[in-house]
């Protein structure tokens, strides 16, 4: 971790929005002030500060930064002060130590070469695959990333149209066990399936823009592979049916026919179409009827 020592106190180098920044904690530490001093000075004179020039307020909702930011910012947000904001904040610090610290911080921190700082925006927000009860889902934060909409706007739409599934308590706990990247601080969240995500994007006119990324996230290509697999299974199924029927086209004694039928039934087991070997698969038997139903199920799946 890249640190710098000011007045015998070490603080972490930070760069936000391509500018060196410091926090309330950093300021109190290097100036050897009681914790909370810098914060009180800011709130007392906040009207003189310009947001996004003298300081940045980074919240969970608007932060699309690294895990460092997400894991450390408090619920109400984290203030980061630029050089101008810092100098305004410590304007009332007039003792000898304050003047020396200001000089060191400006020369050795704010005006140091950019590459020495820890960049808080090293990588953009990434869609990490999440599942609920084994099926892929997205969260509202994922939709914030896709749409660039405010989280509050999306939550309002979800509640108004009763979309998604609200996870709380035990269900949220299970979801966190299933998805280790979810913060333990979260007490509730909505999850949305493929169709719900598509409907939201369509409502806001963003379906064409986000379609490919959503399809990739939900792995819709796996659906095609699944259908291809079922097509192969259906073909093998029909081959076994035809083989079974051929037994009736030739004179075969009962025992041999039953032996061959049992061999065929074991192939059905391999396909997942039977649970146990059978020596009679005519449609008048339970096993034969179940096979007939399975064939129709596969047909319906293939034409969906």
Order of alpha helices (4+ residues) and beta strands (2+ residues): beta-beta-beta-beta-alpha-alpha-beta-alpha-beta-alpha-alpha-beta-beta-alpha-alpha-beta-alpha-beta-alpha-alpha-alpha-alpha-alpha
